[in-house]
Amino acid sequence: MYQEERLAAILQYLQQHQRISVQEVMEKFSVSRDTARRDIVKLEEQGEILRTRGGAILPRLSKKSYSHQERMQLDLSGKHRIAQAAARLIKDGDYLLLDASTTVQLAVESLQTKDHVIITNSIATAASVARKEGVLVKLLGGDVNPQNQCVHGSRTVASLADYHVDKLLVGACGLTTSGLVSTNEEEGYLIREMIRRADQVIVLADHSKFGKSMLYRVAGLERIDMLVTDREPGPEMAEALEKSEVEVIVAGEADDDFSKKG
């Protein structure tokens, strides 16, 4: 087996078991101790793992962020199911606040309702839903982030003080038992302010976001009213959500197949 194949296999093992020892690498791939150590060093150099005494673990802190275009291509099937389930939670006449999440963008593009005022910092979402009849779109001011197709900064946060809405739809970079988390402190602070301006907070998050630890804690689970996802959370996450009285909606394969818990 070539080194590239071993490295991929080691990462796959870590995804399932969270840690691996040098001895386990030796036994699983029939290599010497020196070769096993070199494999682990190589993975650390690539930023894939953290070396520990006698082995390696996956980094617990997620640091990678994606552009708007990249996020639009990630897990399209799960993203569309979540978006359609979230769209069904919106009623005629709802005033909505939206972040720059691509799943949120897909949700409002799926709306069959009318008479909405939509406030967002997402340039892409504003451009997309502005064409819908019966929708008034307000784009928040601020500095343009071309990579994420949104506006941000102190002016964006300040302008939120003028608004109050029925519902906030927000995507999740990560969701832990401690709450909603983000890789970016500035983005996280903006979402925290959005939460303060809404009567109901609806988080859209696919299963890969569960347990993802990140730099900045945006809000505790108690600030979330509903979670729309594509799979049942694991036992620890489910217990934390139930304790915080978060209603969990699991979107099914069919458009009208979704279940509620909480």
TAGI-V615942 format. One record per pair of residues at least 24 apart in sequence whose ideal C-beta (glycine too) atoms are under 10 Angstrom apart, sorted by the first residue. I is the first residue (numbers start at 0). GAP is how many residues later the second one is. D is the distance in Angstrom with one decimal. If there is no record, write none. Layout:
((I/GAP/D) (I/GAP/D))
This chain:
((0/28/6.2) (0/29/8.5) (0/30/8.5) (2/26/9.9) (2/28/9.5) (2/32/8.3) (2/35/8.0) (2/36/6.6) (2/39/7.1) (3/38/9.5) (4/24/9.0) (5/25/7.4) (5/29/8.5) (5/30/8.9) (5/32/10.0) (5/33/5.6) (5/36/9.4) (5/37/9.7) (6/32/6.1) (6/33/9.4) (6/35/6.4) (6/36/5.8) (6/39/7.9) (6/41/7.9) (6/42/9.7) (7/35/10.0) (8/30/9.7) (9/26/9.2) (9/29/6.3) (9/30/7.7) (9/32/9.6) (9/33/6.5) (9/38/8.7) (9/39/8.0) (9/46/7.8) (10/32/7.1) (10/35/9.6) (10/37/6.0) (10/38/7.6) (10/45/9.8) (10/47/8.2) (13/29/8.8) (13/34/8.4) (13/35/6.7) (13/41/9.8) (13/42/7.1) (13/43/7.2) (13/44/4.9) (14/43/7.3) (16/40/9.7) (16/41/9.5) (17/39/6.3) (17/40/6.2) (17/42/9.2) (18/30/9.4) (18/31/9.8) (18/33/7.2) (18/35/9.9) (18/36/6.1) (18/37/6.9) (18/38/4.6) (18/39/7.9) (19/29/8.6) (19/32/9.6) (19/34/9.9) (19/35/5.5) (19/36/5.7) (19/37/8.0) (19/38/9.5) (20/31/8.8) (20/32/9.6) (20/33/5.4) (20/34/3.8) (20/35/8.2) (21/29/9.8) (21/31/9.8) (21/32/5.8) (21/33/5.6) (21/34/8.4) (22/31/7.6) (22/32/8.0) (23/30/9.8) (23/31/7.3) (23/32/9.9) (24/30/8.0) (24/31/8.6) (58/154/9.0) (59/116/10.0) (59/151/9.0) (59/152/9.1) (59/153/5.1) (59/154/9.9) (60/113/9.7) (60/120/9.7) (60/122/9.2) (60/151/9.1) (60/152/5.3) (60/153/6.7) (60/154/7.1) (61/111/7.7) (61/112/6.1) (61/119/8.5) (61/121/6.7) (61/147/9.4) (61/149/9.7) (61/150/4.9) (61/151/6.4) (61/152/5.3) (61/153/8.8) (62/120/6.1) (62/151/7.7) (62/152/7.4) (63/109/9.8) (63/119/7.4) (63/150/9.9) (64/82/9.0) (64/83/8.4) (64/108/7.7) (64/117/9.1) (64/118/5.0) (64/119/6.7) (64/122/9.0) (64/149/9.5) (65/36/9.2) (65/81/9.2) (65/82/8.8) (65/107/9.6) (65/117/9.8) (66/78/9.6) (66/79/9.0) (66/80/4.6) (66/81/6.5) (66/82/8.3) (67/32/7.5) (67/33/9.7) (67/34/6.6) (67/37/8.8) (67/54/8.5) (67/55/8.9) (67/56/6.0) (67/77/8.9) (67/78/8.9) (67/79/6.9) (67/80/5.2) (67/81/4.1) (67/82/7.7) (68/33/9.2) (68/55/9.6) (68/78/8.5) (68/79/9.6) (68/80/8.3) (69/32/9.3) (69/77/9.3) (70/29/9.4) (70/30/7.9) (70/31/4.5) (70/32/8.4) (70/34/9.5) (70/77/8.5) (70/78/9.7) (70/100/8.6) (71/30/5.0) (71/31/9.7) (71/33/8.3) (71/34/8.6) (71/52/8.7) (71/77/9.6) (72/29/9.1) (73/28/8.0) (73/29/9.6) (73/132/8.5) (73/134/8.5) (74/28/9.4) (74/131/5.6) (74/132/9.0) (74/133/6.9) (74/155/8.0) (75/26/9.8) (75/30/9.2) (76/129/9.6) (76/153/8.2) (76/176/8.9) (77/25/8.9) (77/127/9.9) (77/128/4.5) (77/129/7.3) (77/130/8.3) (77/151/8.5) (77/152/3.9) (77/153/8.0) (77/173/7.9) (78/24/5.1) (78/26/9.7) (78/27/6.2) (78/28/9.5) (78/92/9.6) (78/125/8.7) (78/127/6.6) (78/151/8.2) (78/172/9.9) (79/26/6.3) (79/27/9.6) (79/30/8.3) (79/150/9.5) (79/171/8.9) (79/175/9.4) (80/25/10.0) (80/125/8.8) (80/147/9.2) (80/148/9.3) (80/149/5.4) (80/169/9.3) (80/170/4.0) (80/171/7.1) (80/172/7.2) (80/173/8.9) (80/174/8.3) (80/176/8.8) (80/177/8.2) (81/24/8.1) (81/25/7.5) (81/89/9.4) (81/122/5.3) (81/123/7.7) (81/124/6.2) (81/125/9.9) (81/145/9.9) (81/146/5.3) (81/147/6.5) (81/148/5.6) (81/167/8.9) (81/168/9.4) (81/169/5.2) (81/176/9.4) (82/24/4.1) (82/25/8.4) (82/26/7.6) (82/27/5.5) (82/28/9.9) (82/86/9.7) (82/121/7.3) (82/145/8.6) (82/168/8.5) (83/26/5.4) (83/144/9.6) (83/167/6.8) (83/168/9.8) (83/170/9.5) (83/171/5.4) (83/172/8.8) (83/173/10.0) (83/174/8.5) (84/25/9.5) (84/119/8.7) (84/143/5.2) (84/144/8.8) (84/145/8.7) (84/164/5.7) (84/165/8.2) (84/166/3.8) (84/167/8.1) (84/170/8.6) (84/171/9.3) (84/172/9.0) (84/173/4.6) (84/174/9.7) (84/175/9.9) (85/24/8.1) (85/25/9.6) (85/81/9.8) (85/83/6.3) (85/116/6.4) (85/117/9.5) (85/118/5.4) (85/140/8.8) (85/142/4.7) (85/163/8.1) (85/165/8.2) (85/172/9.7) (86/24/5.3) (86/25/7.2) (86/26/8.2) (86/82/9.4) (86/141/9.7) (86/168/9.7) (87/24/8.6) (87/25/9.4) (87/140/9.5) (87/161/9.1) (87/163/9.5) (87/167/8.8) (87/168/8.3) (87/170/7.7) (88/78/7.6) (88/80/8.6) (88/111/8.8) (88/113/6.3) (88/137/7.0) (88/139/7.5) (88/160/7.7) (88/169/9.9) (89/26/7.6) (89/76/9.0) (89/77/6.9) (89/79/8.3) (89/112/9.1) (90/24/9.5) (90/25/9.5) (90/75/8.4) (90/76/9.0) (91/24/8.1) (91/42/8.6) (92/24/9.1) (92/41/9.7) (92/73/8.3) (93/24/9.2) (93/71/8.0) (93/72/4.7) (93/73/5.7) (93/105/10.0) (93/106/9.3) (94/24/7.7) (94/41/9.4) (94/43/10.0) (94/68/8.3) (94/69/8.0) (94/70/4.3) (94/71/4.9) (94/72/7.6) (94/103/9.1) (94/104/9.3) (95/24/8.2) (95/33/9.5) (95/39/9.3) (95/41/9.9) (95/69/6.0) (95/70/7.0) (95/71/5.5) (95/72/7.6) (95/73/6.5) (95/102/8.7) (95/106/9.6) (96/24/9.3) (96/41/9.6) (96/43/9.4) (96/63/8.1) (96/66/6.9) (96/67/9.0) (96/68/4.4) (96/69/8.8) (96/70/7.3) (96/71/4.5) (96/72/7.5) (96/73/8.4) (96/96/9.9) (96/97/5.5) (96/98/9.1) (96/100/6.0) (96/101/5.5) (96/104/9.5) (97/24/6.3) (97/27/5.8) (97/28/8.9) (97/31/8.7) (97/39/9.7) (97/67/9.4) (97/69/9.3) (97/70/7.6) (97/71/5.2) (97/72/7.7) (97/73/9.3) (97/96/8.6) (98/26/8.9) (98/51/8.1) (98/69/7.9) (98/70/7.4) (98/71/4.6) (98/72/6.1) (98/73/9.7) (98/88/8.2) (98/91/7.5) (98/92/5.7) (98/95/6.3) (98/105/9.6) (99/24/7.6) (99/25/7.2) (99/45/8.3) (99/48/5.8) (99/49/6.8) (99/50/3.7) (99/51/8.6) (99/52/8.4) (99/70/9.5) (99/71/7.8) (99/87/8.0) (99/90/9.0) (99/91/9.5) (100/24/8.7) (100/49/9.7) (100/68/7.7) (100/69/6.5) (100/70/2.4) (100/71/7.8) (100/72/9.0) (100/90/9.5) (100/102/9.5) (100/103/6.5) (100/104/9.2) (101/46/9.8) (101/47/9.1) (101/69/7.1) (101/102/9.7) (102/66/8.7) (102/67/9.5) (102/68/5.1) (102/69/8.7) (102/100/9.9) (102/101/4.5) (102/102/8.0) (102/103/7.5) (102/125/8.7) (103/64/9.5) (103/65/4.7) (103/66/6.7) (103/67/5.3) (103/98/9.1) (103/99/9.8) (103/100/5.9) (104/24/8.3) (104/44/9.1) (104/64/9.5) (104/66/8.9) (105/98/9.0) (106/62/6.0) (106/64/9.4) (106/95/9.0) (106/97/6.6) (106/121/8.4) (107/24/8.3) (107/27/8.5) (107/29/9.7) (107/61/7.3) (109/145/9.3) (110/24/7.9) (115/50/9.5) (115/51/10.0) (116/46/9.0) (116/48/7.7) (116/49/9.4) (117/47/9.0) (117/51/9.7) (118/40/9.1) (118/41/8.3) (118/43/9.5) (118/44/5.6) (118/45/9.9) (118/46/6.5) (118/49/9.5) (118/75/9.0) (118/78/8.5) (119/30/8.3) (119/31/9.1) (119/49/9.3) (119/74/9.6) (120/24/9.3) (120/27/9.6) (120/28/9.9) (120/29/5.1) (120/30/5.0) (120/31/6.6) (120/32/9.6) (120/35/5.5) (120/36/9.5) (120/38/9.1) (120/39/8.9) (120/66/9.4) (120/69/6.8) (120/70/9.6) (120/73/8.5) (121/26/8.4) (121/27/6.5) (121/28/5.0) (121/29/8.3) (122/25/8.9) (122/26/4.8) (122/27/6.0) (122/28/6.8) (123/24/8.9) (123/25/4.1) (123/26/7.7) (124/24/8.4) (124/25/8.6) (124/44/9.8) (125/24/9.5) (125/25/9.5) (137/24/9.8) (137/25/7.9) (139/50/9.0) (139/54/9.8) (141/48/8.9) (142/43/10.0) (144/41/9.7) (144/42/9.2) (147/36/9.3) (147/39/8.4) (149/37/8.6) (149/40/9.2) (150/39/9.5) (151/32/8.9) (151/34/6.0) (151/35/6.7) (151/37/9.6) (151/38/6.3) (152/33/7.5) (152/37/8.7) (153/32/9.1) (153/35/9.7) (153/36/9.9) (155/30/9.2) (155/33/9.9) (155/34/6.1) (155/37/8.8) (155/38/10.0) (156/29/8.8) (156/32/6.6) (156/33/5.6) (156/35/9.1) (156/36/5.3) (156/37/9.3) (157/35/9.0) (158/34/9.7) (159/30/7.8) (159/33/4.9) (159/34/6.4) (159/36/7.9) (159/37/5.5) (160/32/8.1) (160/35/9.2) (160/36/8.0) (161/35/9.2) (162/31/9.3) (162/34/5.5) (162/35/9.2) (163/32/9.4) (163/33/5.6) (163/34/7.8) (163/35/7.8) (164/29/8.9) (164/32/6.1) (164/33/5.2) (164/34/7.2) (164/35/8.9) (165/32/7.3) (165/33/5.5) (165/34/6.5) (166/31/6.1) (166/32/7.0) (166/33/4.7) (166/34/7.9) (166/35/6.0) (166/58/8.8) (166/59/9.2) (167/26/5.4) (167/27/6.3) (167/28/9.4) (167/29/7.2) (167/30/3.6) (167/31/8.6) (167/32/7.1) (167/33/5.0) (167/34/6.6) (167/35/8.9) (167/56/9.8) (167/57/9.1) (168/25/9.6) (168/29/9.1) (168/31/9.6) (168/32/8.7) (168/33/5.2) (168/34/8.3) (168/35/6.4) (168/57/9.8) (168/59/8.9) (169/24/6.6) (169/25/7.6) (169/28/9.0) (169/31/6.9) (169/32/7.3) (169/33/5.7) (169/34/7.1) (169/35/9.2) (169/48/8.7) (169/49/9.4) (169/54/8.9) (170/32/7.6) (170/33/5.3) (170/34/7.0) (170/35/9.5) (170/38/8.7) (171/31/5.4) (171/32/7.0) (171/33/3.7) (171/34/8.6) (171/37/4.8) (171/38/9.1) (171/40/8.5) (171/42/10.0) (171/46/8.9) (171/52/9.4) (171/55/8.5) (171/57/9.1) (172/32/8.9) (172/36/7.0) (172/39/7.2) (172/41/5.9) (172/42/9.6) (172/43/9.1) (172/45/8.6) (173/31/8.4) (173/34/9.3) (173/35/5.4) (173/36/8.2) (173/37/7.8) (173/38/3.3) (173/39/6.5) (173/40/4.7) (173/41/9.8) (173/42/9.8) (173/43/9.7) (173/44/9.4) (174/28/7.1) (174/30/5.2) (174/31/10.0) (174/32/9.9) (174/34/5.1) (174/35/5.7) (174/36/7.8) (174/37/7.0) (174/39/9.8) (174/43/9.9) (174/46/8.2) (174/49/8.7) (174/52/7.6) (174/54/8.8) (174/58/8.4) (174/62/7.5) (174/65/9.5) (174/66/8.9) (174/71/9.9) (175/33/9.3) (175/34/7.9) (175/35/6.0) (175/36/6.9) (175/37/5.9) (175/38/8.4) (175/41/8.4) (175/45/8.8) (175/60/9.6) (175/61/7.9) (175/64/8.2) (176/33/9.4) (176/34/8.1) (176/43/9.9) (176/44/7.5) (176/56/9.9) (176/59/6.2) (176/60/6.3) (176/61/10.0) (176/62/8.1) (176/63/3.9) (176/64/8.6) (176/66/9.1) (176/67/9.3) (177/35/8.6) (177/39/6.2) (177/41/9.8) (177/42/6.9) (177/43/7.7) (177/62/8.2) (178/38/5.7) (178/39/6.8) (178/40/5.3) (178/41/4.1) (178/42/5.1) (178/43/8.1) (178/44/7.3) (178/45/7.8) (178/61/9.0) (178/65/8.6) (179/25/8.6) (179/29/9.4) (179/34/9.5) (179/36/9.7) (179/37/7.5) (179/38/4.3) (179/39/5.0) (179/40/8.0) (179/41/7.8) (179/43/7.7) (179/44/6.8) (179/47/9.8) (180/28/9.1) (180/31/7.1) (180/32/6.6) (180/33/4.0) (180/34/7.7) (180/35/6.4) (180/36/5.4) (180/37/6.2) (180/38/9.1) (181/32/5.7) (181/33/7.2) (181/34/4.9) (181/35/8.2) (181/36/5.4) (181/37/10.0) (182/29/9.5) (182/31/5.0) (182/32/5.8) (182/33/7.4) (183/30/8.7) (183/31/7.6) (183/32/6.9) (184/30/6.7) (184/31/4.5) (184/32/9.9) (184/33/9.5) (185/30/8.9) (186/29/8.1) (186/31/8.5) (187/26/8.5) (187/27/8.2) (187/28/4.1) (187/29/7.5) (187/30/4.4) (187/31/8.7) (188/27/7.9) (188/29/8.0) (189/28/9.2) (190/25/9.7) (190/27/5.1) (190/28/7.5) (191/24/9.3) (191/25/9.3) (191/26/5.3) (191/27/5.8) (191/31/8.6) (193/24/9.6) (193/25/9.8) (194/24/5.6) (194/28/5.5) (194/29/8.4) (195/27/9.0) (197/25/9.9) (197/27/8.9) (198/26/8.7) (199/24/9.7) (199/25/4.9) (199/26/7.2) (200/24/5.0) (200/25/7.5) (200/26/9.6) (200/45/9.5) (201/24/4.6) (201/25/7.8) (201/26/6.5) (201/45/9.3) (201/47/8.9) (202/24/5.0) (202/25/7.2) (202/26/8.6) (202/43/8.3) (203/24/5.1) (203/25/7.8) (203/26/9.8) (203/45/9.8) (203/47/9.6) (204/24/5.5) (204/25/8.8) (204/28/9.5) (205/24/5.0) (205/25/7.7) (205/45/9.4) (206/24/3.9) (206/25/8.3) (206/26/7.6) (206/27/9.0) (206/30/9.7) (206/43/9.5) (209/24/6.6) (209/26/9.2) (209/27/5.1) (209/28/9.5) (209/31/9.8) (210/25/8.0) (210/26/6.6) (219/24/7.3) (220/24/8.8) (220/25/5.8) (221/24/8.3) (224/37/9.7) (225/34/8.9) (225/36/8.2) (226/34/9.4) (226/35/8.2) (227/30/8.2) (228/29/10.0) (229/28/9.8) (231/27/8.9) (231/29/8.1) (232/28/9.3) (237/24/9.2))
